[in-house]
Amino acid sequence: MPPIVKLVAEERGQGTPLVLLHGFPFDHRIWQAQVEALSDICRVITPDLRGHGSSPFPDGVYDMDTMAQDVLALLDRLDVRRAIWAGHSMGGYVLMAALRLAPERIMGAAFVATHPLPDSDAKRAQRLDDATEAIRLGSTRIVCGMLDKLFAPSVSATPALAQKTVDIMVNTSPVGVAGALRGMAGRPDSTGTLRSMTVPAVVVVGAEDQIVSLDVARNMADTIPGATLVIVPGAGHMLMLEQPDATTDALRPFIEDVL
Ligand code: MLT
């Protein structure tokens, strides 16, 4: 396992810890609205995963286990033994790795626009090519190429929202982009992890997510014992930015049940 890196994180509120993990290639800022809304009931911790935001971006493959170990080490430093975890997309892959590595540290799991499936061969090959390109030529084409798929097609993203999203994505270093792409390319099937979960779980998905389909989200919720599914209308993959209040409302009752 590569050495753990010291993640940069923000914290707000008091009480039971809630860890919000961002997806690729974003950072903790995607959760700003949820931090503001949920810090009245919990201690909300928003890390930047390795390679993203202000956290270190070592060379290498950011496999999901290593990213999960980084988060667990952060929680150790913050003196947090158990927390509610929520993971968006790649952050959900990291949460599934943490469920394998340290299930006793997870009080409840919210899976936001994510899924347990490994990459197809074609997707894996594309990710590895993109990683090589990111290192050689920079990552702007790759991250900006994602933009079309991030938002609900029926609701045009405001220029401000699109710009905020691009600003976060282009802030991710090419080394970080490459590391995460290579790590995601090698991730395992997490279906068995979900099937054996024993803590409360919720699956939250945008009704118009072009990356995680409703069928995939429904299957995910059906796989996890006792999980509920919440579909956020008028939202795509970036539901926490597109429909911040509805996304918070999807998470709040689940969190209150776990508290
Ligand atoms: C993400 O939002 O984290 C990515 O879409 C995940 C992925 O590329 O599989």
py3Dmol code that shows the C-alpha trace and the ligand (Angstrom):
import py3Dmol

protein = """\
ATOM      1  CA  MET A   1       0.000   0.000   0.000  1.00  0.00           C
ATOM      2  CA  PRO A   2       1.451   3.457  -0.916  1.00  0.00           C
ATOM      3  CA  PRO A   3       2.160   5.781   2.040  1.00  0.00           C
ATOM      4  CA  ILE A   4      -0.858   7.561   3.531  1.00  0.00           C
ATOM      5  CA  VAL A   5      -1.053  11.269   2.774  1.00  0.00           C
ATOM      6  CA  LYS A   6      -2.220  13.937   5.170  1.00  0.00           C
ATOM      7  CA  LEU A   7      -5.519  15.141   3.762  1.00  0.00           C
ATOM      8  CA  VAL A   8      -6.652  18.736   4.034  1.00  0.00           C
ATOM      9  CA  ALA A   9     -10.203  18.964   5.387  1.00  0.00           C
ATOM     10  CA  GLU A  10     -12.716  21.489   6.614  1.00  0.00           C
ATOM     11  CA  GLU A  11     -14.946  20.993   9.623  1.00  0.00           C
ATOM     12  CA  ARG A  12     -18.124  22.655  10.790  1.00  0.00           C
ATOM     13  CA  GLY A  13     -20.659  21.942  13.527  1.00  0.00           C
ATOM     14  CA  GLN A  14     -20.615  19.694  16.542  1.00  0.00           C
ATOM     15  CA  GLY A  15     -21.799  16.264  17.563  1.00  0.00           C
ATOM     16  CA  THR A  16     -21.809  13.032  15.610  1.00  0.00           C
ATOM     17  CA  PRO A  17     -19.277  13.253  12.770  1.00  0.00           C
ATOM     18  CA  LEU A  18     -20.535  13.202   9.195  1.00  0.00           C
ATOM     19  CA  VAL A  19     -17.862  12.732   6.514  1.00  0.00           C
ATOM     20  CA  LEU A  20     -18.754  13.952   3.019  1.00  0.00           C
ATOM     21  CA  LEU A  21     -16.482  12.587   0.251  1.00  0.00           C
ATOM     22  CA  HIS A  22     -16.422  14.334  -3.115  1.00  0.00           C
ATOM     23  CA  GLY A  23     -16.180  12.630  -6.507  1.00  0.00           C
ATOM     24  CA  PHE A  24     -13.711  12.931  -9.399  1.00  0.00           C
ATOM     25  CA  PRO A  25     -12.227  15.442 -10.246  1.00  0.00           C
ATOM     26  CA  PHE A  26     -13.805  17.695  -7.646  1.00  0.00           C
ATOM     27  CA  ASP A  27     -13.049  18.783  -4.102  1.00  0.00           C
ATOM     28  CA  HIS A  28     -14.785  19.473  -0.808  1.00  0.00           C
ATOM     29  CA  ARG A  29     -16.423  22.637  -2.174  1.00  0.00           C
ATOM     30  CA  ILE A  30     -19.143  20.656  -3.955  1.00  0.00           C
ATOM     31  CA  TRP A  31     -20.680  20.020  -0.524  1.00  0.00           C
ATOM     32  CA  GLN A  32     -20.819  23.649   0.568  1.00  0.00           C
ATOM     33  CA  ALA A  33     -24.640  23.851   0.722  1.00  0.00           C
ATOM     34  CA  GLN A  34     -24.932  20.551   2.605  1.00  0.00           C
ATOM     35  CA  VAL A  35     -22.211  21.614   5.069  1.00  0.00           C
ATOM     36  CA  GLU A  36     -24.136  24.785   5.825  1.00  0.00           C
ATOM     37  CA  ALA A  37     -27.454  22.977   6.188  1.00  0.00           C
ATOM     38  CA  LEU A  38     -26.338  19.861   8.061  1.00  0.00           C
ATOM     39  CA  SER A  39     -23.822  21.380  10.474  1.00  0.00           C
ATOM     40  CA  ASP A  40     -26.779  22.255  12.715  1.00  0.00           C
ATOM     41  CA  ILE A  41     -27.171  18.554  13.542  1.00  0.00           C
ATOM     42  CA  CYS A  42     -23.668  17.093  13.119  1.00  0.00           C
ATOM     43  CA  ARG A  43     -19.962  17.750  12.953  1.00  0.00           C
ATOM     44  CA  VAL A  44     -19.502  17.838   9.180  1.00  0.00           C
ATOM     45  CA  ILE A  45     -16.029  16.922   7.911  1.00  0.00           C
ATOM     46  CA  THR A  46     -15.229  17.541   4.246  1.00  0.00           C
ATOM     47  CA  PRO A  47     -11.813  16.293   3.133  1.00  0.00           C
ATOM     48  CA  ASP A  48     -10.102  16.853  -0.175  1.00  0.00           C
ATOM     49  CA  LEU A  49      -9.161  13.345  -1.302  1.00  0.00           C
ATOM     50  CA  ARG A  50      -5.547  12.773  -2.381  1.00  0.00           C
ATOM     51  CA  GLY A  51      -4.766  14.471  -5.674  1.00  0.00           C
ATOM     52  CA  HIS A  52      -7.725  16.834  -5.322  1.00  0.00           C
ATOM     53  CA  GLY A  53      -8.284  20.331  -3.921  1.00  0.00           C
ATOM     54  CA  SER A  54      -5.585  21.319  -1.457  1.00  0.00           C
ATOM     55  CA  SER A  55      -4.514  17.799  -0.475  1.00  0.00           C
ATOM     56  CA  PRO A  56      -1.136  16.372  -1.566  1.00  0.00           C
ATOM     57  CA  PHE A  57      -0.926  14.837  -5.037  1.00  0.00           C
ATOM     58  CA  PRO A  58       1.821  12.204  -5.047  1.00  0.00           C
ATOM     59  CA  ASP A  59       2.715  10.350  -8.239  1.00  0.00           C
ATOM     60  CA  GLY A  60       1.144   6.926  -8.484  1.00  0.00           C
ATOM     61  CA  VAL A  61      -2.055   4.949  -8.644  1.00  0.00           C
ATOM     62  CA  TYR A  62      -4.716   6.159  -6.237  1.00  0.00           C
ATOM     63  CA  ASP A  63      -6.430   2.861  -5.578  1.00  0.00           C
ATOM     64  CA  MET A  64      -9.651   3.107  -3.614  1.00  0.00           C
ATOM     65  CA  ASP A  65      -8.177   1.317  -0.577  1.00  0.00           C
ATOM     66  CA  THR A  66      -5.379   3.870  -0.318  1.00  0.00           C
ATOM     67  CA  MET A  67      -7.833   6.745  -0.605  1.00  0.00           C
ATOM     68  CA  ALA A  68      -9.970   5.155   2.122  1.00  0.00           C
ATOM     69  CA  GLN A  69      -6.888   4.721   4.340  1.00  0.00           C
ATOM     70  CA  ASP A  70      -6.128   8.427   3.891  1.00  0.00           C
ATOM     71  CA  VAL A  71      -9.625   9.265   5.165  1.00  0.00           C
ATOM     72  CA  LEU A  72      -9.346   6.859   8.089  1.00  0.00           C
ATOM     73  CA  ALA A  73      -5.994   8.438   9.021  1.00  0.00           C
ATOM     74  CA  LEU A  74      -7.577  11.888   8.848  1.00  0.00           C
ATOM     75  CA  LEU A  75     -10.329  10.723  11.197  1.00  0.00           C
ATOM     76  CA  ASP A  76      -7.676   9.320  13.542  1.00  0.00           C
ATOM     77  CA  ARG A  77      -6.001  12.735  13.623  1.00  0.00           C
ATOM     78  CA  LEU A  78      -9.367  14.354  14.368  1.00  0.00           C
ATOM     79  CA  ASP A  79      -9.984  11.815  17.130  1.00  0.00           C
ATOM     80  CA  VAL A  80     -13.034  10.449  15.343  1.00  0.00           C
ATOM     81  CA  ARG A  81     -13.574   6.754  15.843  1.00  0.00           C
ATOM     82  CA  ARG A  82     -16.981   6.342  14.172  1.00  0.00           C
ATOM     83  CA  ALA A  83     -18.788   8.544  11.688  1.00  0.00           C
ATOM     84  CA  ILE A  84     -21.624   8.620   9.210  1.00  0.00           C
ATOM     85  CA  TRP A  85     -20.076   8.585   5.730  1.00  0.00           C
ATOM     86  CA  ALA A  86     -21.469   9.895   2.473  1.00  0.00           C
ATOM     87  CA  GLY A  87     -19.670   9.476  -0.840  1.00  0.00           C
ATOM     88  CA  HIS A  88     -20.387  11.071  -4.186  1.00  0.00           C
ATOM     89  CA  SER A  89     -19.474   8.969  -7.222  1.00  0.00           C
ATOM     90  CA  MET A  90     -15.727   8.224  -6.802  1.00  0.00           C
ATOM     91  CA  GLY A  91     -16.198   9.203  -3.142  1.00  0.00           C
ATOM     92  CA  GLY A  92     -18.741   6.375  -3.043  1.00  0.00           C
ATOM     93  CA  TYR A  93     -16.118   3.952  -4.386  1.00  0.00           C
ATOM     94  CA  VAL A  94     -13.864   5.123  -1.546  1.00  0.00           C
ATOM     95  CA  LEU A  95     -16.683   4.586   0.946  1.00  0.00           C
ATOM     96  CA  MET A  96     -17.157   1.014  -0.357  1.00  0.00           C
ATOM     97  CA  ALA A  97     -13.419   0.410   0.149  1.00  0.00           C
ATOM     98  CA  ALA A  98     -13.712   1.760   3.707  1.00  0.00           C
ATOM     99  CA  LEU A  99     -16.624  -0.609   4.324  1.00  0.00           C
ATOM    100  CA  ARG A 100     -14.260  -3.480   3.493  1.00  0.00           C
ATOM    101  CA  LEU A 101     -11.294  -2.119   5.438  1.00  0.00           C
ATOM    102  CA  ALA A 102     -12.917  -0.751   8.580  1.00  0.00           C
ATOM    103  CA  PRO A 103     -16.679  -1.410   8.738  1.00  0.00           C
ATOM    104  CA  GLU A 104     -16.645  -0.806  12.480  1.00  0.00           C
ATOM    105  CA  ARG A 105     -15.870   2.873  11.845  1.00  0.00           C
ATOM    106  CA  ILE A 106     -18.940   3.505   9.712  1.00  0.00           C
ATOM    107  CA  MET A 107     -22.259   4.217  11.476  1.00  0.00           C
ATOM    108  CA  GLY A 108     -24.239   4.692   8.305  1.00  0.00           C
ATOM    109  CA  ALA A 109     -23.514   5.066   4.602  1.00  0.00           C
ATOM    110  CA  ALA A 110     -25.053   7.443   2.071  1.00  0.00           C
ATOM    111  CA  PHE A 111     -24.243   6.578  -1.529  1.00  0.00           C
ATOM    112  CA  VAL A 112     -24.733   9.636  -3.712  1.00  0.00           C
ATOM    113  CA  ALA A 113     -24.691   9.196  -7.514  1.00  0.00           C
ATOM    114  CA  THR A 114     -22.412   6.201  -7.259  1.00  0.00           C
ATOM    115  CA  HIS A 115     -22.509   2.465  -7.956  1.00  0.00           C
ATOM    116  CA  PRO A 116     -20.648  -0.737  -7.024  1.00  0.00           C
ATOM    117  CA  LEU A 117     -19.679  -1.962 -10.488  1.00  0.00           C
ATOM    118  CA  PRO A 118     -16.122  -2.229 -11.850  1.00  0.00           C
ATOM    119  CA  ASP A 119     -15.150  -0.654 -15.168  1.00  0.00           C
ATOM    120  CA  SER A 120     -15.762  -2.461 -18.442  1.00  0.00           C
ATOM    121  CA  ASP A 121     -12.590  -3.314 -20.376  1.00  0.00           C
ATOM    122  CA  ALA A 122     -13.260  -0.403 -22.745  1.00  0.00           C
ATOM    123  CA  LYS A 123     -13.798   2.072 -19.914  1.00  0.00           C
ATOM    124  CA  ARG A 124     -10.643   0.867 -18.151  1.00  0.00           C
ATOM    125  CA  ALA A 125      -8.566   1.285 -21.307  1.00  0.00           C
ATOM    126  CA  GLN A 126     -10.005   4.775 -21.841  1.00  0.00           C
ATOM    127  CA  ARG A 127      -9.154   5.785 -18.271  1.00  0.00           C
ATOM    128  CA  LEU A 128      -5.553   4.575 -18.659  1.00  0.00           C
ATOM    129  CA  ASP A 129      -5.178   6.471 -21.946  1.00  0.00           C
ATOM    130  CA  ASP A 130      -6.636   9.586 -20.335  1.00  0.00           C
ATOM    131  CA  ALA A 131      -4.232   9.246 -17.403  1.00  0.00           C
ATOM    132  CA  THR A 132      -1.278   9.138 -19.804  1.00  0.00           C
ATOM    133  CA  GLU A 133      -2.622  12.154 -21.648  1.00  0.00           C
ATOM    134  CA  ALA A 134      -3.140  14.084 -18.392  1.00  0.00           C
ATOM    135  CA  ILE A 135       0.518  13.627 -17.469  1.00  0.00           C
ATOM    136  CA  ARG A 136       1.846  14.424 -20.960  1.00  0.00           C
ATOM    137  CA  LEU A 137      -0.460  17.220 -22.079  1.00  0.00           C
ATOM    138  CA  GLY A 138      -2.388  18.377 -19.016  1.00  0.00           C
ATOM    139  CA  SER A 139      -5.886  17.454 -17.911  1.00  0.00           C
ATOM    140  CA  THR A 140      -8.032  20.331 -19.215  1.00  0.00           C
ATOM    141  CA  ARG A 141      -9.452  18.410 -22.203  1.00  0.00           C
ATOM    142  CA  ILE A 142     -10.260  15.399 -20.046  1.00  0.00           C
ATOM    143  CA  VAL A 143     -11.964  17.181 -17.175  1.00  0.00           C
ATOM    144  CA  CYS A 144     -13.797  19.710 -19.355  1.00  0.00           C
ATOM    145  CA  GLY A 145     -14.908  16.839 -21.599  1.00  0.00           C
ATOM    146  CA  MET A 146     -16.931  15.571 -18.638  1.00  0.00           C
ATOM    147  CA  LEU A 147     -18.972  18.752 -18.395  1.00  0.00           C
ATOM    148  CA  ASP A 148     -21.729  17.699 -20.827  1.00  0.00           C
ATOM    149  CA  LYS A 149     -22.589  14.677 -18.734  1.00  0.00           C
ATOM    150  CA  LEU A 150     -22.612  16.316 -15.312  1.00  0.00           C
ATOM    151  CA  PHE A 151     -25.929  18.159 -15.310  1.00  0.00           C
ATOM    152  CA  ALA A 152     -29.568  17.220 -15.910  1.00  0.00           C
ATOM    153  CA  PRO A 153     -30.318  17.662 -19.633  1.00  0.00           C
ATOM    154  CA  SER A 154     -33.770  19.137 -18.998  1.00  0.00           C
ATOM    155  CA  VAL A 155     -32.527  21.926 -16.711  1.00  0.00           C
ATOM    156  CA  SER A 156     -29.758  24.076 -18.165  1.00  0.00           C
ATOM    157  CA  ALA A 157     -27.010  24.672 -15.658  1.00  0.00           C
ATOM    158  CA  THR A 158     -26.664  28.380 -14.967  1.00  0.00           C
ATOM    159  CA  PRO A 159     -23.436  29.920 -16.276  1.00  0.00           C
ATOM    160  CA  ALA A 160     -22.418  30.472 -12.642  1.00  0.00           C
ATOM    161  CA  LEU A 161     -22.926  26.805 -11.767  1.00  0.00           C
ATOM    162  CA  ALA A 162     -21.092  25.594 -14.866  1.00  0.00           C
ATOM    163  CA  GLN A 163     -18.235  28.003 -14.152  1.00  0.00           C
ATOM    164  CA  LYS A 164     -17.978  26.968 -10.500  1.00  0.00           C
ATOM    165  CA  THR A 165     -17.827  23.315 -11.558  1.00  0.00           C
ATOM    166  CA  VAL A 166     -15.143  23.978 -14.174  1.00  0.00           C
ATOM    167  CA  ASP A 167     -13.114  26.041 -11.694  1.00  0.00           C
ATOM    168  CA  ILE A 168     -13.103  23.135  -9.240  1.00  0.00           C
ATOM    169  CA  MET A 169     -12.210  20.581 -11.940  1.00  0.00           C
ATOM    170  CA  VAL A 170      -9.340  22.514 -13.491  1.00  0.00           C
ATOM    171  CA  ASN A 171      -7.883  23.109 -10.039  1.00  0.00           C
ATOM    172  CA  THR A 172      -7.212  19.358  -9.805  1.00  0.00           C
ATOM    173  CA  SER A 173      -3.602  18.751 -10.809  1.00  0.00           C
ATOM    174  CA  PRO A 174      -2.848  16.507 -13.823  1.00  0.00           C
ATOM    175  CA  VAL A 175      -0.949  14.172 -11.489  1.00  0.00           C
ATOM    176  CA  GLY A 176      -4.031  13.936  -9.284  1.00  0.00           C
ATOM    177  CA  VAL A 177      -6.297  13.350 -12.276  1.00  0.00           C
ATOM    178  CA  ALA A 178      -4.003  10.591 -13.558  1.00  0.00           C
ATOM    179  CA  GLY A 179      -3.685   8.948 -10.132  1.00  0.00           C
ATOM    180  CA  ALA A 180      -7.445   8.860  -9.611  1.00  0.00           C
ATOM    181  CA  LEU A 181      -8.138   7.585 -13.151  1.00  0.00           C
ATOM    182  CA  ARG A 182      -5.623   4.767 -12.688  1.00  0.00           C
ATOM    183  CA  GLY A 183      -7.061   3.952  -9.269  1.00  0.00           C
ATOM    184  CA  MET A 184     -10.646   3.875 -10.495  1.00  0.00           C
ATOM    185  CA  ALA A 185      -9.610   1.698 -13.445  1.00  0.00           C
ATOM    186  CA  GLY A 186      -8.460  -0.994 -11.020  1.00  0.00           C
ATOM    187  CA  ARG A 187     -11.316  -0.911  -8.573  1.00  0.00           C
ATOM    188  CA  PRO A 188     -13.101  -4.159  -7.767  1.00  0.00           C
ATOM    189  CA  ASP A 189     -16.762  -5.097  -7.948  1.00  0.00           C
ATOM    190  CA  SER A 190     -18.226  -3.944  -4.622  1.00  0.00           C
ATOM    191  CA  THR A 191     -21.584  -5.707  -4.940  1.00  0.00           C
ATOM    192  CA  GLY A 192     -20.630  -8.281  -2.282  1.00  0.00           C
ATOM    193  CA  THR A 193     -19.556  -5.490   0.076  1.00  0.00           C
ATOM    194  CA  LEU A 194     -22.963  -3.883  -0.240  1.00  0.00           C
ATOM    195  CA  ARG A 195     -24.809  -7.162   0.154  1.00  0.00           C
ATOM    196  CA  SER A 196     -23.144  -7.822   3.508  1.00  0.00           C
ATOM    197  CA  MET A 197     -23.681  -4.342   4.941  1.00  0.00           C
ATOM    198  CA  THR A 198     -25.206  -4.181   8.406  1.00  0.00           C
ATOM    199  CA  VAL A 199     -25.449  -0.417   8.962  1.00  0.00           C
ATOM    200  CA  PRO A 200     -28.207   1.910   7.719  1.00  0.00           C
ATOM    201  CA  ALA A 201     -27.820   3.070   4.130  1.00  0.00           C
ATOM    202  CA  VAL A 202     -29.437   5.387   1.657  1.00  0.00           C
ATOM    203  CA  VAL A 203     -28.903   5.608  -2.091  1.00  0.00           C
ATOM    204  CA  VAL A 204     -29.440   9.082  -3.536  1.00  0.00           C
ATOM    205  CA  VAL A 205     -29.438   9.763  -7.265  1.00  0.00           C
ATOM    206  CA  GLY A 206     -30.401  12.559  -9.617  1.00  0.00           C
ATOM    207  CA  ALA A 207     -33.438  11.675 -11.745  1.00  0.00           C
ATOM    208  CA  GLU A 208     -31.454  12.667 -14.844  1.00  0.00           C
ATOM    209  CA  ASP A 209     -27.977  11.432 -13.968  1.00  0.00           C
ATOM    210  CA  GLN A 210     -26.197  10.615 -17.246  1.00  0.00           C
ATOM    211  CA  ILE A 211     -23.376   8.741 -15.475  1.00  0.00           C
ATOM    212  CA  VAL A 212     -25.292   6.620 -12.925  1.00  0.00           C
ATOM    213  CA  SER A 213     -28.611   5.475 -14.369  1.00  0.00           C
ATOM    214  CA  LEU A 214     -31.771   5.077 -12.310  1.00  0.00           C
ATOM    215  CA  ASP A 215     -31.698   1.331 -12.978  1.00  0.00           C
ATOM    216  CA  VAL A 216     -28.195   1.055 -11.572  1.00  0.00           C
ATOM    217  CA  ALA A 217     -29.190   3.115  -8.515  1.00  0.00           C
ATOM    218  CA  ARG A 218     -32.311   0.976  -7.983  1.00  0.00           C
ATOM    219  CA  ASN A 219     -30.237  -2.216  -8.195  1.00  0.00           C
ATOM    220  CA  MET A 220     -27.795  -0.756  -5.718  1.00  0.00           C
ATOM    221  CA  ALA A 221     -30.556   0.040  -3.226  1.00  0.00           C
ATOM    222  CA  ASP A 222     -32.027  -3.447  -3.719  1.00  0.00           C
ATOM    223  CA  THR A 223     -28.615  -5.000  -3.020  1.00  0.00           C
ATOM    224  CA  ILE A 224     -28.091  -3.303   0.349  1.00  0.00           C
ATOM    225  CA  PRO A 225     -30.157  -4.809   3.170  1.00  0.00           C
ATOM    226  CA  GLY A 226     -32.716  -2.262   4.368  1.00  0.00           C
ATOM    227  CA  ALA A 227     -31.503   0.584   2.143  1.00  0.00           C
ATOM    228  CA  THR A 228     -33.812   3.282   0.886  1.00  0.00           C
ATOM    229  CA  LEU A 229     -33.606   4.987  -2.514  1.00  0.00           C
ATOM    230  CA  VAL A 230     -34.187   8.719  -2.941  1.00  0.00           C
ATOM    231  CA  ILE A 231     -34.461  10.165  -6.447  1.00  0.00           C
ATOM    232  CA  VAL A 232     -33.843  13.903  -6.696  1.00  0.00           C
ATOM    233  CA  PRO A 233     -35.929  15.489  -9.491  1.00  0.00           C
ATOM    234  CA  GLY A 234     -34.392  18.008 -11.870  1.00  0.00           C
ATOM    235  CA  ALA A 235     -30.875  16.874 -11.056  1.00  0.00           C
ATOM    236  CA  GLY A 236     -28.086  15.026 -12.796  1.00  0.00           C
ATOM    237  CA  HIS A 237     -24.728  13.756 -11.543  1.00  0.00           C
ATOM    238  CA  MET A 238     -23.972  16.971  -9.615  1.00  0.00           C
ATOM    239  CA  LEU A 239     -27.224  16.880  -7.656  1.00  0.00           C
ATOM    240  CA  MET A 240     -25.708  18.542  -4.577  1.00  0.00           C
ATOM    241  CA  LEU A 241     -24.949  21.603  -6.726  1.00  0.00           C
ATOM    242  CA  GLU A 242     -27.959  21.432  -9.049  1.00  0.00           C
ATOM    243  CA  GLN A 243     -30.593  20.858  -6.366  1.00  0.00           C
ATOM    244  CA  PRO A 244     -28.814  21.645  -3.101  1.00  0.00           C
ATOM    245  CA  ASP A 245     -31.915  21.814  -0.889  1.00  0.00           C
ATOM    246  CA  ALA A 246     -33.465  18.628  -2.268  1.00  0.00           C
ATOM    247  CA  THR A 247     -30.133  16.822  -1.877  1.00  0.00           C
ATOM    248  CA  THR A 248     -29.888  17.978   1.724  1.00  0.00           C
ATOM    249  CA  ASP A 249     -33.495  16.897   2.280  1.00  0.00           C
ATOM    250  CA  ALA A 250     -32.596  13.451   0.908  1.00  0.00           C
ATOM    251  CA  LEU A 251     -29.733  13.100   3.373  1.00  0.00           C
ATOM    252  CA  ARG A 252     -31.209  14.707   6.491  1.00  0.00           C
ATOM    253  CA  PRO A 253     -33.806  12.053   7.502  1.00  0.00           C
ATOM    254  CA  PHE A 254     -31.250   9.291   6.982  1.00  0.00           C
ATOM    255  CA  ILE A 255     -28.730  11.149   9.158  1.00  0.00           C
ATOM    256  CA  GLU A 256     -31.335  11.849  11.838  1.00  0.00           C
ATOM    257  CA  ASP A 257     -32.238   8.150  11.926  1.00  0.00           C
ATOM    258  CA  VAL A 258     -28.606   7.177  12.489  1.00  0.00           C
ATOM    259  CA  LEU A 259     -27.972   9.828  15.188  1.00  0.00           C
TER     260      LEU A 259
END
"""
ligand_1 = """\
9
MLT
C -17.153 10.910 -10.394
O -18.021 11.803 -10.485
O -16.529 10.718 -9.342
C -16.845 10.084 -11.613
O -17.857 10.251 -12.570
C -16.679 8.649 -11.252
C -16.220 7.806 -12.411
O -15.605 8.328 -13.355
O -16.443 6.580 -12.367
"""
view = py3Dmol.view(width=600, height=400)
view.addModel(protein, "pdb")
view.setStyle({"model": 0}, {"cartoon": {"style": "trace"}})
view.addModel(ligand_1, "xyz")
view.setStyle({"model": 1}, {"stick": {}})
view.zoomTo()
view.show()
